[in-house]
Amino acid sequence: MYTCRQCGNAFRSYNPSPMYCSRRCKGDAQAPPLDLNRLRLLYAEGHTQDEVAATLGVSQKTIWKAMRRHGIASRPAVKRDQVGDRNSYWKGDKAGYHAFHKRLDARFGRTQRCTRCGTEDPARTYEWCNLTGRYHLLTDFERMCRSCHRRYDAARRKEAMPNDAETTHSP
């Protein structure tokens, strides 16, 4: 019979010089020393496991194992507020066409009426129409039905194109 160095329990082993009764006791003995009261306090204050690990100078995995080993219940993983510039993928004014339209939908909701023709027919498709090409300005959009949007864009393209008479050179 041998005595475990970690838990003090008596155990049998075929190993000629055993020190621990189980892998768990061996892992507990080799784990870095932690201030469990401080760990509990930091975690109860709302810090994440990563933040607690950085404060105590160990890895997150060490904190996770210590919490599991000592019966400290972990909080369910919930998504943090990642709206706008708090998101690591935020591109600001350099975002693409679809990103700007998604921002409009998120901020103002899907449009269900046309400000040009006044229709609110649920069978029609409604879109956000950019008025000047400055997509980074959320105030530079107007709610339109698809047909009004197409007409507006066509008229804008026509204004932007030079006249055929001006571009044609006679020999």
TORTORVEX-401132 format. One record per residue (C-alpha): residue number from 1; residue in three letters; x, y negated, z negated. Coordinates in steps of 0.1 Angstrom, whole numbers, padded with zeros to 4 digits. Each point is the difference from the previous one (the first is absolute). Example, Ala and Ser with C-alpha at 12.3 -4.5 7.8 and 13.67 -1.06 7.14 Angstrom:
<rs>
<r num="1" residu="ALA" x="0123" y="0045" z="-0078"/>
<r num="2" residu="SER" x="0014" y="-0034" z="0007"/>
</rs>
This chain:
<rs>
<r num="1" residu="MET" x="0000" y="0000" z="0000"/>
<r num="2" residu="TYR" x="0011" y="-0035" z="0009"/>
<r num="3" residu="THR" x="-0011" y="-0035" z="-0010"/>
<r num="4" residu="CYS" x="-0008" y="-0026" z="0026"/>
<r num="5" residu="ARG" x="0021" y="-0031" z="-0004"/>
<r num="6" residu="GLN" x="-0029" y="-0022" z="0012"/>
<r num="7" residu="CYS" x="-0031" y="0012" z="-0017"/>
<r num="8" residu="GLY" x="0014" y="0023" z="-0028"/>
<r num="9" residu="ASN" x="-0021" y="0030" z="0010"/>
<r num="10" residu="ALA" x="0014" y="0035" z="-0003"/>
<r num="11" residu="PHE" x="0002" y="0019" z="0033"/>
<r num="12" residu="ARG" x="0015" y="0031" z="0016"/>
<r num="13" residu="SER" x="0023" y="-0001" z="0030"/>
<r num="14" residu="TYR" x="0021" y="0023" z="0021"/>
<r num="15" residu="ASN" x="0024" y="-0029" z="0006"/>
<r num="16" residu="PRO" x="0031" y="0005" z="-0021"/>
<r num="17" residu="SER" x="0000" y="-0037" z="-0013"/>
<r num="18" residu="PRO" x="-0034" y="-0016" z="0005"/>
<r num="19" residu="MET" x="-0006" y="-0036" z="-0013"/>
<r num="20" residu="TYR" x="-0036" y="-0006" z="0010"/>
<r num="21" residu="CYS" x="-0031" y="0020" z="-0001"/>
<r num="22" residu="SER" x="-0014" y="-0013" z="0033"/>
<r num="23" residu="ARG" x="0007" y="-0022" z="0030"/>
<r num="24" residu="ARG" x="-0022" y="-0026" z="-0016"/>
<r num="25" residu="CYS" x="0021" y="-0002" z="-0031"/>
<r num="26" residu="LYS" x="0031" y="-0001" z="0021"/>
<r num="27" residu="GLY" x="-0015" y="-0029" z="0021"/>
<r num="28" residu="ASP" x="-0011" y="-0018" z="-0032"/>
<r num="29" residu="ALA" x="0035" y="0003" z="-0015"/>
<r num="30" residu="GLN" x="0017" y="-0013" z="0032"/>
<r num="31" residu="ALA" x="-0024" y="-0029" z="0006"/>
<r num="32" residu="PRO" x="0014" y="-0035" z="-0007"/>
<r num="33" residu="PRO" x="-0010" y="-0014" z="-0034"/>
<r num="34" residu="LEU" x="-0030" y="-0023" z="0002"/>
<r num="35" residu="ASP" x="-0017" y="-0023" z="-0025"/>
<r num="36" residu="LEU" x="-0035" y="0016" z="0002"/>
<r num="37" residu="ASN" x="-0017" y="-0027" z="-0020"/>
<r num="38" residu="ARG" x="0013" y="-0027" z="0024"/>
<r num="39" residu="LEU" x="-0010" y="0022" z="0030"/>
<r num="40" residu="ARG" x="-0035" y="0003" z="-0014"/>
<r num="41" residu="LEU" x="-0002" y="-0038" z="-0008"/>
<r num="42" residu="LEU" x="0012" y="-0011" z="0035"/>
<r num="43" residu="TYR" x="-0023" y="0024" z="0017"/>
<r num="44" residu="ALA" x="-0030" y="-0010" z="-0021"/>
<r num="45" residu="GLU" x="0007" y="-0037" z="0008"/>
<r num="46" residu="GLY" x="-0006" y="0009" z="0037"/>
<r num="47" residu="HIS" x="0035" y="0004" z="0014"/>
<r num="48" residu="THR" x="0004" y="0026" z="0027"/>
<r num="49" residu="GLN" x="0022" y="0030" z="-0004"/>
<r num="50" residu="ASP" x="0026" y="-0016" z="0022"/>
<r num="51" residu="GLU" x="0000" y="-0032" z="-0021"/>
<r num="52" residu="VAL" x="0003" y="0020" z="-0032"/>
<r num="53" residu="ALA" x="0029" y="0020" z="0015"/>
<r num="54" residu="ALA" x="0018" y="-0032" z="0010"/>
<r num="55" residu="THR" x="-0004" y="-0014" z="-0035"/>
<r num="56" residu="LEU" x="0013" y="0032" z="-0017"/>
<r num="57" residu="GLY" x="0027" y="0005" z="0026"/>
<r num="58" residu="VAL" x="-0011" y="0034" z="0013"/>
<r num="59" residu="SER" x="-0017" y="0013" z="0031"/>
<r num="60" residu="GLN" x="-0038" y="0001" z="0006"/>
<r num="61" residu="LYS" x="0002" y="0038" z="0001"/>
<r num="62" residu="THR" x="0015" y="0000" z="-0035"/>
<r num="63" residu="ILE" x="-0028" y="-0022" z="-0013"/>
<r num="64" residu="TRP" x="-0026" y="0022" z="0017"/>
<r num="65" residu="LYS" x="0015" y="0032" z="-0015"/>
<r num="66" residu="ALA" x="0002" y="-0016" z="-0035"/>
<r num="67" residu="MET" x="-0036" y="-0011" z="0002"/>
<r num="68" residu="ARG" x="-0011" y="0035" z="0010"/>
<r num="69" residu="ARG" x="0021" y="0016" z="-0026"/>
<r num="70" residu="HIS" x="-0012" y="-0021" z="-0028"/>
<r num="71" residu="GLY" x="-0037" y="-0001" z="0010"/>
<r num="72" residu="ILE" x="-0002" y="-0037" z="0011"/>
<r num="73" residu="ALA" x="-0028" y="-0001" z="0025"/>
<r num="74" residu="SER" x="0008" y="-0018" z="0032"/>
<r num="75" residu="ARG" x="-0024" y="-0025" z="0016"/>
<r num="76" residu="PRO" x="-0016" y="0009" z="0033"/>
<r num="77" residu="ALA" x="0019" y="-0014" z="0030"/>
<r num="78" residu="VAL" x="-0020" y="-0030" z="0013"/>
<r num="79" residu="LYS" x="0009" y="-0022" z="0029"/>
<r num="80" residu="ARG" x="0013" y="-0034" z="-0010"/>
<r num="81" residu="ASP" x="-0011" y="-0033" z="0015"/>
<r num="82" residu="GLN" x="0017" y="-0001" z="0033"/>
<r num="83" residu="VAL" x="-0020" y="-0027" z="0018"/>
<r num="84" residu="GLY" x="0019" y="-0026" z="0021"/>
<r num="85" residu="ASP" x="0036" y="-0008" z="-0009"/>
<r num="86" residu="ARG" x="0000" y="0025" z="-0029"/>
<r num="87" residu="ASN" x="0001" y="0028" z="0026"/>
<r num="88" residu="SER" x="0034" y="0012" z="0010"/>
<r num="89" residu="TYR" x="-0010" y="0001" z="0037"/>
<r num="90" residu="TRP" x="-0013" y="-0036" z="0000"/>
<r num="91" residu="LYS" x="0012" y="-0018" z="0032"/>
<r num="92" residu="GLY" x="-0018" y="-0034" z="-0006"/>
<r num="93" residu="ASP" x="-0003" y="-0021" z="0031"/>
<r num="94" residu="LYS" x="0020" y="0025" z="0020"/>
<r num="95" residu="ALA" x="-0027" y="0027" z="-0002"/>
<r num="96" residu="GLY" x="-0016" y="0014" z="0031"/>
<r num="97" residu="TYR" x="-0033" y="-0006" z="0017"/>
<r num="98" residu="HIS" x="-0018" y="0029" z="-0018"/>
<r num="99" residu="ALA" x="0014" y="-0010" z="-0034"/>
<r num="100" residu="PHE" x="-0015" y="-0035" z="0002"/>
<r num="101" residu="HIS" x="-0034" y="0014" z="0009"/>
<r num="102" residu="LYS" x="0002" y="0025" z="-0029"/>
<r num="103" residu="ARG" x="0008" y="-0029" z="-0023"/>
<r num="104" residu="LEU" x="-0032" y="-0018" z="0013"/>
<r num="105" residu="ASP" x="-0021" y="0031" z="-0006"/>
<r num="106" residu="ALA" x="0015" y="0004" z="-0035"/>
<r num="107" residu="ARG" x="-0005" y="-0036" z="-0009"/>
<r num="108" residu="PHE" x="-0033" y="-0009" z="0017"/>
<r num="109" residu="GLY" x="-0015" y="0034" z="0008"/>
<r num="110" residu="ARG" x="-0011" y="0014" z="0033"/>
<r num="111" residu="THR" x="-0019" y="-0026" z="0019"/>
<r num="112" residu="GLN" x="-0037" y="0008" z="0007"/>
<r num="113" residu="ARG" x="-0011" y="-0031" z="0019"/>
<r num="114" residu="CYS" x="0012" y="-0023" z="0028"/>
<r num="115" residu="THR" x="0005" y="-0037" z="-0007"/>
<r num="116" residu="ARG" x="-0001" y="-0008" z="0038"/>
<r num="117" residu="CYS" x="-0033" y="0015" z="0010"/>
<r num="118" residu="GLY" x="-0015" y="0006" z="-0034"/>
<r num="119" residu="THR" x="-0008" y="0037" z="0005"/>
<r num="120" residu="GLU" x="-0001" y="0024" z="-0030"/>
<r num="121" residu="ASP" x="-0011" y="0031" z="0019"/>
<r num="122" residu="PRO" x="0015" y="0031" z="-0018"/>
<r num="123" residu="ALA" x="0003" y="0019" z="0033"/>
<r num="124" residu="ARG" x="0026" y="-0026" z="0013"/>
<r num="125" residu="THR" x="0037" y="0000" z="-0008"/>
<r num="126" residu="TYR" x="0013" y="-0031" z="-0018"/>
<r num="127" residu="GLU" x="0037" y="-0010" z="-0002"/>
<r num="128" residu="TRP" x="0023" y="-0027" z="-0014"/>
<r num="129" residu="CYS" x="0011" y="-0023" z="0028"/>
<r num="130" residu="ASN" x="0032" y="-0020" z="-0003"/>
<r num="131" residu="LEU" x="-0006" y="-0036" z="0012"/>
<r num="132" residu="THR" x="0035" y="-0014" z="0007"/>
<r num="133" residu="GLY" x="0025" y="0030" z="0000"/>
<r num="134" residu="ARG" x="0013" y="-0009" z="-0035"/>
<r num="135" residu="TYR" x="-0008" y="0034" z="-0016"/>
<r num="136" residu="HIS" x="0017" y="-0007" z="-0033"/>
<r num="137" residu="LEU" x="-0028" y="-0026" z="-0009"/>
<r num="138" residu="LEU" x="-0030" y="0019" z="-0014"/>
<r num="139" residu="THR" x="-0021" y="-0031" z="0005"/>
<r num="140" residu="ASP" x="0007" y="0001" z="0038"/>
<r num="141" residu="PHE" x="-0025" y="0028" z="0007"/>
<r num="142" residu="GLU" x="-0036" y="0000" z="0008"/>
<r num="143" residu="ARG" x="-0027" y="0027" z="-0001"/>
<r num="144" residu="MET" x="-0012" y="0010" z="0035"/>
<r num="145" residu="CYS" x="-0018" y="0027" z="0017"/>
<r num="146" residu="ARG" x="0021" y="0019" z="0025"/>
<r num="147" residu="SER" x="-0015" y="-0017" z="0031"/>
<r num="148" residu="CYS" x="0005" y="-0035" z="-0015"/>
<r num="149" residu="HIS" x="0035" y="0010" z="-0010"/>
<r num="150" residu="ARG" x="0008" y="0011" z="0036"/>
<r num="151" residu="ARG" x="-0014" y="-0031" z="0015"/>
<r num="152" residu="TYR" x="0020" y="-0022" z="-0024"/>
<r num="153" residu="ASP" x="0033" y="0019" z="0007"/>
<r num="154" residu="ALA" x="-0006" y="-0002" z="0038"/>
<r num="155" residu="ALA" x="-0006" y="-0038" z="-0002"/>
<r num="156" residu="ARG" x="0031" y="-0004" z="-0021"/>
<r num="157" residu="ARG" x="0021" y="0020" z="0025"/>
<r num="158" residu="LYS" x="-0014" y="-0020" z="0028"/>
<r num="159" residu="GLU" x="0010" y="-0033" z="-0017"/>
<r num="160" residu="ALA" x="0035" y="0014" z="-0006"/>
<r num="161" residu="MET" x="0006" y="0010" z="0036"/>
<r num="162" residu="PRO" x="0014" y="-0026" z="0023"/>
<r num="163" residu="ASN" x="-0021" y="-0010" z="0030"/>
<r num="164" residu="ASP" x="0006" y="0019" z="0032"/>
<r num="165" residu="ALA" x="0003" y="-0032" z="0020"/>
<r num="166" residu="GLU" x="0028" y="-0013" z="-0022"/>
<r num="167" residu="THR" x="0020" y="0032" z="0002"/>
<r num="168" residu="THR" x="-0003" y="0005" z="0038"/>
<r num="169" residu="HIS" x="0028" y="-0017" z="0019"/>
<r num="170" residu="SER" x="-0004" y="-0009" z="0037"/>
<r num="171" residu="PRO" x="0030" y="0003" z="0023"/>
</rs>
